[in-house]
Structure formats: structure tokens, C-alpha cells
Amino acid sequence: MRVSFHADYVVDLPLGHAFPMRKFVELRDILLAEGLARPDRVMEPPEAPWALLALAHGEGYLGALRDGTLDAAAIRRLGLPWSPALVRRSRRATMGTLLAARAALEDGIAGNLAGGTHHACRDHGEGYCVINDVVVAIRALRAEGRIGRAVVMDLDVHHGNGTAELLAGDPGSFTFSMHGRNNFPLRKPPSTLDVGLEDGTGDDAYLAALDAHLGGVLDAARADLCFYLAGVDVVAGDRFGRLSLTREGLRARDRRVISEARRRGLPLVVLLSGGYAATPRLTADLHAEAHRAAREAWPDLA
């Protein structure tokens, strides 16, 4: 399947920083090595224009981001040090989600080897999320006349607060977040449907909760396109996760979502969101599970 990636997805961070920046290039390498992606089907996104980013974010925030004038409190909230490279990375990753969404509408499924930055709110970034790529993409696709309705299937371990806030009151968007009840962020504005899980939730309880809601969400959403935030921070041992899925449970989750989208003929965009395993390589290999499931469901897109 087609995927978005650019070398600029990786930027330098201070030694010891918790964010596994190398996972993006590691994932690209895994997908190419396994034949899950081909070099000629890797889309290299340009930097998203500032006017496009304004579909989700206020000019005050975008101006400070552009000019490097975020104050110390804003940078702490973001969790990443400002740099021109970070801004460039965020703009390319946002455009990567839009390119993947367009490709999914044509092919049935596509992915961005980044994206799913669901904590970014209108007037600030937080939780390692600079720009809310999904909200930008939904509004851009509507402006282009490509979609009417969209569903956000957010299975990152953290609540999608920025997406919920930005799409609140939007009758054409259905936001579903299944997350750790007691995990970040502290304030969780309501999604269309929220399912909070207790710390330590394992495979059986997690998959039962997903099974209880997946079909109903997709029925209610009546969407033209699904954005799947396939965070791998649900797996046991994740630095920030608190849940206890095994790799087998993660694989079952991805298969359920992806095969259900295929069964319904619902175009699907696969996005990374969070993952903080012991190493960037392990984190990337967990992210690759969604692409392995996609190959099973869409073998014709090899």
C-alpha cells in the first residue's frame, strides 16, 4: 500500500529525551525489508502550507510556532524543544496524513509513517503533538469535496483530547477514543464516544471492549473515510502506557479494525500515534503490526 514518509520526519533531540524519534525511519526500514512497502509507493510529503494548518489552529499559535517565539511554558507543555527542523517535520508529517488520506480514498487503504498527533489543540501543542494532522486532513478533504463524513478510530492509550476538542459539535465527524482512564491527559474533553480502560487491562478485556463498540461506531459514523490512530503504547512495558496487551493482542486489535474496514468498503488511513517501548526499533516493529494486518486484508496492494 502507499505510505507517506520523509527523512525530515526524524529530528535531533537532546540526549536522553523520552520521545523515540528514530522509530519513524526504523519503521520505514522494516516495511521495506518485509516487502510491506515499496520504494516507488513511498510518498514524500512537502511542507504543509501555513494556510492549511490554519484549518485546525489559531494564528497566534501558528505565528509563535513559525517564528520560534513559543514561551517556556508552551514548550514544556509541548514536550519537545522548538527548532526549525521540528517545525519542518510537523508540517511534512501533517501533509503526509493528507496525502495518505487521498491515497486511501483511491486504493482503500494507505498510511502515514507518522501522524496521529491527537493532543494538539487549537491554540497550543502538548504531549509531543505539534499539529493536529487528522483535523487538518478532515477539513482539507471536505474543502476539496472528497469526503463529507469522517470517523476517527483512536486506539492510542492516551485520550485524543485535541481531536475531541477541535471536532466538538461537528456533525460530520465521529470521534471514538478507547484509552487508559487514569492516563494522560488529566482533562479529557468528550469525544463522540469515549471508552476508558483501567490500568493493567490485558488482551481479553481490551478486545472485548473493542468488539463491543467497533461495529456500532462505524454504523453510527456513516463515514466516507476512517482515520485509524494505531498507537502501540497499549502494549505491556510501554514507558507511558499502563495497559498490558501482548504483541498477540495488539495484532488482534489491528486485524479487527482493518478487516472490518475492508469488509465494509470503508477507506482507511493508518497513522502511528504513540509508542514508547524499550527501544525505537522495538517500537517501530510494534507499529509494523498494523501494516502486516493491512497486507492480510489487502493482498492486492502489495
C-alpha positions in Angstrom: 0.0 0.0 0.0 1.1 3.6 -0.4 2.7 5.3 2.6 4.0 8.7 3.4 7.5 9.2 4.7 10.2 11.8 4.6 13.7 11.8 6.0 12.7 15.1 7.8 10.4 13.0 10.0 13.4 12.4 12.2 15.0 15.4 14.0 17.7 15.7 16.6 16.5 15.8 20.3 18.6 16.2 23.5 20.4 13.1 24.7 18.1 11.0 26.8 14.8 12.6 25.6 11.9 10.2 26.1 10.5 10.6 22.6 11.7 7.7 20.3 12.4 9.8 17.3 14.2 7.1 15.4 11.1 4.9 15.3 10.0 6.6 12.1 13.0 5.7 10.0 13.2 2.3 11.7 9.6 1.6 10.7 10.3 2.6 7.1 13.2 0.2 7.0 11.2 -2.7 8.5 8.4 -2.2 5.9 10.8 -2.1 3.0 12.7 -5.1 4.3 9.5 -7.2 4.7 8.1 -6.0 1.3 5.2 -4.3 3.1 6.2 -1.1 1.3 7.9 -0.5 -2.0 10.2 2.5 -2.7 8.0 3.5 -5.6 4.9 3.6 -3.4 6.5 5.8 -0.7 5.1 9.3 -1.0 7.4 12.2 0.1 5.2 15.0 1.5 6.1 18.6 1.1 5.7 21.0 4.0 2.1 21.8 4.6 1.3 25.4 3.8 0.6 27.6 6.8 -2.9 28.3 5.5 -3.6 24.6 5.6 -2.6 24.4 9.2 -4.9 27.2 10.0 -7.8 24.8 9.3 -7.2 23.5 12.8 -5.0 26.0 14.7 -5.2 29.7 15.6 -2.9 32.3 14.1 -1.4 33.2 17.5 -0.1 29.6 18.0 0.9 29.2 14.4 2.8 32.5 14.4 4.7 31.6 17.5 5.5 28.2 16.1 6.6 29.7 12.8 8.7 32.5 14.4 10.2 30.5 17.3 8.5 32.6 19.9 6.8 30.0 22.0 7.3 30.8 25.7 8.9 28.4 28.1 5.6 27.2 29.4 4.3 26.4 25.9 7.5 24.4 25.2 7.2 22.4 28.4 3.6 21.6 27.5 4.6 20.5 24.1 7.4 18.3 25.5 9.7 18.9 22.6 12.3 21.7 22.1 11.4 24.2 19.4 13.7 24.2 16.3 13.2 25.0 12.6 13.7 21.2 12.0 10.8 20.4 14.4 8.5 22.9 12.5 9.5 21.4 9.2 9.0 17.9 10.5 5.5 18.8 11.8 4.5 20.4 8.5 5.7 17.4 6.5 4.0 14.9 8.8 0.7 16.8 8.5 0.9 16.8 4.8 1.8 13.1 4.9 -1.5 12.4 6.5 -3.4 14.3 3.9 -1.5 12.5 1.1 -2.3 9.2 2.7 -6.0 10.1 3.1 -6.2 11.0 -0.6 -4.5 7.7 -1.4 -6.8 5.7 0.8 -9.8 7.2 -1.0 -8.4 5.8 -4.2 -6.9 2.5 -3.0 -9.0 1.6 0.0 -6.1 1.9 2.5 -2.9 3.9 2.9 -0.7 5.0 5.7 1.5 7.8 7.1 4.6 6.6 8.9 4.0 9.4 11.4 0.9 11.3 12.3 -2.0 10.7 14.7 -0.9 13.7 16.8 -4.1 13.9 18.7 -3.1 16.1 21.7 -2.5 19.2 19.6 -5.3 21.7 20.4 -6.3 24.9 18.6 -4.1 27.3 20.5 -1.2 25.0 21.7 0.6 21.8 21.3 1.1 19.3 24.0 2.2 15.7 24.7 4.7 15.6 21.8 2.0 16.7 19.4 2.6 19.9 17.4 -0.1 20.0 14.8 -3.3 18.0 14.7 -2.8 16.3 11.4 -6.1 14.4 11.4 -8.3 17.5 11.9 -6.3 19.4 9.2 -6.8 16.5 6.8 -10.6 16.1 7.5 -11.2 19.8 6.9 -8.9 19.9 3.8 -10.6 16.9 2.3 -14.0 18.4 2.8 -12.9 21.6 1.2 -11.7 19.6 -1.8 -15.1 17.9 -2.0 -13.6 14.4 -1.4 -15.5 13.5 1.7 -18.5 14.5 3.7 -18.3 12.4 6.9 -15.2 11.1 8.7 -14.6 8.8 11.7 -11.6 8.9 14.0 -10.8 5.5 15.4 -8.4 6.5 18.2 -6.8 3.4 19.9 -3.8 5.1 21.3 -3.5 4.6 25.1 -4.0 8.3 25.7 -7.3 10.1 25.2 -7.5 12.1 22.0 -8.2 15.4 23.7 -7.1 17.8 20.9 -9.1 15.9 18.3 -12.2 15.8 20.6 -11.9 19.5 21.3 -11.4 20.6 17.7 -14.2 18.4 16.3 -16.7 19.0 19.1 -20.0 20.0 17.6 -19.0 18.8 14.1 -22.0 16.7 12.9 -19.9 15.2 10.1 -17.2 13.8 12.4 -17.4 10.9 14.8 -14.6 10.7 17.3 -14.0 7.4 19.2 -11.3 7.2 21.8 -10.6 4.0 23.7 -7.8 4.8 26.2 -6.4 4.4 29.7 -8.9 6.0 32.0 -6.3 7.2 34.5 -3.6 8.2 32.0 -2.6 11.5 30.3 -4.2 13.9 29.7 -5.8 14.9 33.0 -8.6 16.9 31.3 -10.4 14.7 28.7 -13.0 16.7 26.7 -15.7 14.4 25.5 -15.3 12.6 22.2 -18.4 11.4 20.4 -17.8 8.2 22.3 -15.1 7.6 25.0 -14.2 4.2 26.5 -11.9 4.4 29.5 -9.9 1.3 30.5 -8.4 0.5 33.9 -4.7 0.3 34.4 -3.4 -3.2 33.7 -6.1 -4.1 31.2 -5.0 -7.1 29.2 -5.8 -8.8 25.9 -9.1 -10.4 26.7 -10.7 -7.3 28.4 -9.3 -4.9 25.8 -10.5 -6.9 22.8 -13.9 -7.5 24.4 -14.3 -3.7 24.8 -13.3 -3.2 21.2 -15.7 -5.8 20.0 -18.5 -4.2 22.0 -18.0 -0.9 20.2 -16.3 -1.2 16.8 -19.3 -2.1 14.7 -21.6 0.3 16.4 -19.1 3.2 16.0 -18.8 2.5 12.3 -22.5 2.1 11.9 -23.2 5.4 13.7 -20.4 7.3 11.9 -21.7 6.6 8.4 -18.3 7.8 7.3 -16.6 8.2 3.9 -13.2 7.8 5.5 -11.7 6.4 8.7 -8.5 7.6 10.4 -7.1 4.8 12.5 -4.7 6.0 15.2 -3.0 2.7 15.8 -0.9 3.6 18.9 1.2 0.8 20.2 1.5 2.3 23.7 -1.2 -0.2 24.8 1.4 -2.9 24.9 2.8 -4.1 28.3 6.0 -2.5 29.3 5.4 0.8 27.4 7.0 3.7 29.2 3.8 5.7 29.3 1.1 3.1 28.7 -0.1 1.4 31.9 -2.0 -1.3 29.9 -0.9 -4.9 29.5 -1.6 -6.0 25.9 0.7 -8.6 24.4 2.0 -8.4 20.9 -0.6 -11.0 20.0 -3.3 -8.8 21.5 -2.0 -5.8 19.5 -2.0 -7.9 16.4 -5.6 -9.0 17.0 -6.7 -5.4 17.6 -5.2 -4.2 14.3 -6.7 -7.1 12.4 -10.1 -6.4 13.8 -10.1 -2.7 12.8 -8.5 -3.2 9.4 -10.5 -6.2 8.4 -13.8 -4.6 9.4 -13.0 -1.5 7.3 -12.2 -3.8 4.4 -15.4 -5.7 4.9 -17.4 -2.5 4.8 -15.6 -0.9 1.9 -14.6 1.9 4.2 -11.3 3.7 3.1 -8.8 3.6 6.0 -5.8 5.8 6.8 -3.3 4.1 9.2 -1.5 6.5 11.5 1.2 5.8 14.1 0.3 7.9 17.2 2.2 6.9 20.4 4.6 4.1 21.3 7.4 4.1 23.8 8.8 0.6 24.0 12.3 -0.3 25.3 13.9 0.8 22.0 12.9 2.8 18.9 13.4 -0.5 16.9 11.0 -2.4 19.1 8.5 0.4 19.0 8.8 0.5 15.2 8.3 -3.2 14.9 5.1 -3.0 17.0 3.9 -0.2 14.7 4.6 -2.6 11.8 1.9 -4.9 13.0 -0.8 -2.7 11.6 0.9 -2.8 8.2 1.2 -6.6 8.4 -2.6 -6.7 9.1 -3.2 -4.4 6.2 -1.3 -6.8 3.9 -3.5 -9.7 5.0 -6.7 -7.6 4.4 -5.5 -6.0 1.1 -3.1 -8.5 -0.5 -3.8 -6.9 -3.9 -2.0 -3.7 -2.8 1.4 -5.5 -2.5 
